[in-house]
Amino acid sequence: MKKLIHKTTLTLATLIMLAPAAFAQESLQEEGLHFGARAGVEHDSNVLRTSTNEVSGTVLTAGVGLRYQKQFSLQKIHADVDFDTYRYNSHSDLNYNTLNYDLGWDWSITPQFHGTLSADRRQFREVTTDPVAPFANHIGRRTERNELAEGGFGFAGPWRVLAGVSHYKSESTEPGSWDASPDITWGQVGVGYEAATGSNVNFRYKRGHGDYNDPLTAFTALNSDFRDTEEEVTARWVLTGKTTVDGRIAHVQRRHSSSPTLDFSGMAGSLNANWDITSKTALRAGYQHDISASGLPTGGHVESDRFFVSPVWHATFKTSFNLRVDHTSREWKDAGAAFPGGRTDKVDSLQAGVDWNALRTVTVGGYVRHEKMSSSLNGGYTANVFGVLARANF
C-alpha cells in the first residue's frame, strides 16, 4: 500500500523557502543506514522581502541528515530526518532552524491484509503579507505535519476495503496565517482497486473534527471548532516503467458549530507526473488546487492554485543541470468587510542550478533564483538569490 498524505497545504513562499533544501535531498535507493552533511552560502538581494529600500545580505547554511531503509520479509520501514540551520550576517533576528522528517512502516500480516503507518513534518520559512499595513511583509516559520494509520484487506482479487485515521496540523509564527493554522483528525473508510502493474484507484470517505491555532486575537475570540467532511478519490497510473501519474480529487465541506459565517465547501485536487525521458533527462511537473479557511473573523475561504515544472539533465556522469519554474496564486473569496474589494496574492519563482560530483561521496552545487511576489493589498517584493552548496553522504 502506498503512503497517503491527506493534503499538502501551500504558503505563498513554500517553494521559495525550500528551494536550497531541494539540492540537499537524497532519495532512499539503497538499503541500510546513511548519514549526510551539508554546508553552503548564498547572497540574497532582499532578505527582508520588502517592496522598497531592499536590504541585501549573506546567509550561511548548514545541516545534517539521516536516512534508513530496510525490508524485513513482508515489512518495509524507512526514515528520513534532516536538521538545518540558517544564519544571516546582518540580521540575526532572521536566523532560524528547521527539523524535517519522513517516517513510514509499510506493514503486512498476510498478502491480503496490509497497510501503512507514517508521519512527516515540513518546516520552512514563509513570507506573509500584512492585510492592514500597506507595503508590509512579515517573515515567519511554518510547520506542517501529517500522520496516518491505515489498513486494507484484499477481497475478490485486486479489490480491497480500507479503514484508518489521519491527522493534519499546521502552525505559523506569524498571526493572521492565511489558513488559520488548522488541527484536524479524521476517521476514514473506503474501497480500492490495485492492478498488478502498480496502478491503483481508491475512494475514501473522511469525517473529522478540528479547530484553529492561529493566535490572531480577533479570530481566537470565536468559538471556531468545526466538522470536516471529505469525499476523496486518489489514483496512480503507471504508464510505463519510466512514467507515473498521481492524481487526487476531493469535495471538502467544513461546518462550524457556533460560527456559521466561517463555513465553506468546494473542490480540491492535484495532478503530478514523473517522467524519466531518457537515461540522462527527466521531467517532474504538477498542479494543485486547495481550499482552506480564510483565518478571518468575517468568514470566507481561500482558494489556492499552484503549478510547477522541473526538468533535469545529467550532462555527464558527474555533472547535472536542473531548472524549476513555479507559480502560485491565492484568492480570498466571500471575506465580507475584511476585503470588500477582494484579495489576490501571486508568487513566481525561477531557479536554475548545477551539481558536480567532485568525489564519490561529495557533491558541489550552485544555483541562482529569481522570486517575485505581488498582492492586491501591497507592493509585494522581488529578490535575487545566488548560492553554492556542498554535500557529503556516507
Order of alpha helices (4+ residues) and beta strands (2+ residues): alpha-beta-beta-beta-beta-beta-beta-beta-beta-beta-alpha-beta-beta-beta-beta-beta-beta-beta-beta-beta
